[in-house]
Amino acid sequence: MLNLMRARIQQGQRTIRYPAGPPPDLPERFRGHPIIATGRCADGCRECAAACPTGAITLQPALAVDLGKCLFCAECAAACPDGALSFGTDHRLAARGRADLMVTESDTVRLATALEAKTRRLFGRSLKLRQVSAGGCNACESEINVLGTIVWDIGRFGIQIVASPRHADGLIVTGPVTANMRLALQETYAAVAPPKIVIAVGACAISGGPYIDHPEALNGAGAVVPVDLYVPGCPPHPLTILDGLLRLLGRLGTEGERRTHIAGTETAPPV
Amino acid sequence: MSAAPRLARLKAGTAIPRAAVPDLPWAEFSEALLDGVARGLRVVAYFAAPDENAVRFHLVMADDQESTLETCTTRIAGDAFPSLTRQCPQVNLFEREIAEQCGLRAEGHPWPKPVRFQPPLMPRTRVPDPAASIPGVVDFYRVEGSEVHEVGVGPVHAGVIEPGHFRFQCHGEQVFHLEISLGYQHRGIERALIGGPDRRSIHYLETAAGDTTIGHATAYCEIIEALSHTRPPARGAALRGIALELERLASHVGDLGALAGDIGFLPTASYCGRLRGDFLNMTADICGSRFGRGLVRPGGAPFDLDEALAARLLDRLARAFADCRSAIDLLWDTSSVMERFEGTGIVPRDVAMALGLIGPAGRASGLDRDARRDHPTGIFRFHHIPVALADSGDTFARAYVRWLEIQRSVAFIREMLKVLPRGAARTDVAPAGPLLLSVALVEGWRGEICHVALTDGSGRFARYKIIDPSFHNWSALAYSLRGQQISDFPLCNKSFNLSYCGHDL
C-alpha cells in the first residue's frame, strides 16, 4: 500500500488545463497547417504536385492543398526549390465539411463549427463514441486511445469510448474502409440509435490516404456513412483530434472561423 | 541417400543475383526445407509470385547460429502444390497465403483456409469480386456436445483496436479452442508495390503496421540500399537505431500499462498511459512525428540532432525512465497482479518452437531469438543489446521480458546519444540493380520483421514480400487460450499485442 502511495506522489498530477489554459507545447519540428507563399513560385513549376504521394496538391486555378489527402510528409516542401511551401506548427485542422479542407494561400482550413443546437444539447456534456478501425494502421487508433489517458483525459468533457455501438452516440472511424470492413462498418453504424454522428480521423478515413484508389479500399468513411467531423493528419496529433472534438461540441472556437494568418508565423519562412 | 542440396547463402541486408539462387525441382526444394528445419534453421519467408503462366516459389531460411540466410526457388506449373505443414507446422500460414495469393490448392494441408480473403495477385486495375469470399465466413473448428457453446467476437470488438474475428469453443468459462480469422485490414500493399518503388512506396511501408513505422521503414530502406549497393553513413545508422529503440520503448511501456488496465490495476495503467506519450514525444522531437514518419529514408536519416537536442533527449529519457521504474515495479510487487499474470496463457517452449514463434513472446517461452544479435545490420553490428529471456511462457513472462527490454533499450539510447558518430546522417542512393534478390531482417518491437525483394530486368520490384512478426505469432495466441478462462482473453491478447494490419497488409 505504501509503495502505491509513494508512486502516486512521485507521478504527480499530469492532466493539462487546456482548453482552460494554453495548449501543450508541440515539438519544434511538428508539421501542422501548411504555409503557402505562391509569390515565390517559379513560372510553370510543378515540383510540389509531382512529389506528393497522394495527389493532395493541385495548381489550378491557384496552388491548393487538400488536407484530407495530405499525409503531412513534407515531400512537397523538400521538392520545392523556392521555399513556397512549408509546414507550420498550427495544430488546428479539423473541419465539418470535406470541402473545408481545401486550403490555399488566402484560405486556411475552415475550422469546425459546433453541432446544431438540438444535437449539442444531447451530446455537449456526454458524448459516447464507438471506435471502428476499418483498415487503419493503428497510429490513428493509438492517438485516439491516448486521449483517454491522464494527460489529455477526455473524460473531463464527458467524452468516452464505449464498448458497443448500442451504448454509443456515434462512431469515430479510422482507416480507408477496406472492402473487407464495409459490411462491419455499415452494421455498426446501423446499430447506433439515432441521433448519431460520425467522426473521421486521419487521412485514410477522410480520403483513403496512402490507399487512395486502391481496389481493396473505398477512399474513406464517406463511402459508407455520412461524416460530421474530419480530422486531418497521418496520424493527427492528439491535440488536433481534441481540438476537433471540442469545436464540434461547442466548447472551443467561434463560428466557422478562417484565420488570416497561421499561428506561429507572421510571414512565410525566409528564403 | 543424397546430400541435402546446396542453397544460396546471403547475409541480411544484402543482395545477390537471382541467377545465383538454385532453381530446384520440387522434390529437392521440399527436401531442402524439411532438412533445413531439422538442422535448426527457421523459415523466415516462404512465398510465391506469378511467373508468366506458372508460379515461382521462394524460400528463405535463417541460420541464427551462423548469422546467415539460405535461399532456393522452384517453379510450380498446374494449380496445386504439395503441402509440407503436417511435417513442418511453421509453414502452415505461409502455404495458405501462397494458395490464396496465387490461386493454387495446397494438397494435403490439414485445413486449407483463406488468410486475408483477398483476390489473387493480379494487375493493378482488377476489382475484387465481392461475392468471392466473405471475411470471417469459414469452417471454424467446432467442438460438439450438449454443454459446449461457441462465442464469436469481432470484427468490431470492444476497445480502440483493429478488427479481427475470434471464435471460441467453450465449456462454461473454460476455452477448449480458439480460432482467429483475420483479413479485415487488407489494403493491397504487396500488390501495389509491384513495379515500384514509386512516390507512394515508402508510405505503404510506414503504414503497413503503423505503430511499427521505424521497423518496417528500416527494413525497406535496407532493401533499397542493398539493391543499390549503398551503405548509410554511421551517423544515419545510429539515428535509425535510436529511433527503433524509442519505438520499442513506447510500445512496451504502453503494453505494460494496457496489461495492468486489463486486470483493473489502475496505478500502472494510468502512469504508463502517460509515459508512452513521453517516448513518442521524443521521437517527435527528432522528426516532428510521434510515430517516426519521415525519420527513416533510403540512404540514412533525413532528420538529425545537434548537441542541444541530444542533451534534451538524454534528460527526458532519464526522467521518463525513473517514472517508468516507479510505475512498473508496482506490478511485480503486487500479489493480485502476479496472481492474474502467472500461469495465464502458457505457450510451452516446444510448442513455441514448432509454431516458429518470434519476438518478446517467443523469448518469453525460452526461444533465444533476436535479429539484432543473430542478423545484425546497421548500428547493431557494433553495439549489442543483451537478449531478454524468460522460460515460463505465460503472461507474466511476456510482461517481464518487455520490462527487461525497456531497461536495455534505455541503456542503448543513452549510450548512443553520448557517442553519436560524426558526419552526415544520409547519403545518396543509386537506382536498384536488375535481377537481384534481397532480404532484410529487423527486430521490431513485436519481433523479427522480414522483407524480401526481387527486382526485374529494369531494377523495379517484380515482387516485394512483407512478413510482419505477427504473421508468425497469431497462432501462438490462439494456442495460449486452450484451457484458459474466456475472461482472460483480453489479457492474453494484450500480452501478445499483435498487429492486425501488419498481418493483413
Interface residues (C-beta under 8 A of the other chain):
Chain A: N3 L4 R6 A7 R8 Q10 Q11 R14 P27 E28 R29 F30 R31 A51 C52 P53 T54 L71 F72 C73 A74 E75 R130 Q131 V132 S133 A134 G135 G136 C137 N138 A139 C140 E141 S142 E143 I144 N145 V146 G148 T149 I150 V151 I161 A163 S164 P165 G175 P176 T178 A179 N180 M181 L183 A184 T188 C204 G209 P210 Y211 H214 P215 E216 A217 C234 P235 H237
Chain B: R116 F117 Q118 R124 T125 R126 V127 P128 P130 I134 P135 P155 V156 A158 G159 V160 I161 E162 P163 G183 Y184 Q185 H186 R187 G188 R191 A192 R199 R200 H203 Y204 T207 A208 A209 G210 D211 T213 G254 P267 S270 Y271 G273 R274 R276 G277 N281 A284 D285 I286 C287 G288 S289 R290 F291 R293 G294 F303 D323 S326 A327 D329 L330 D333 T334 S499 Y500 C501
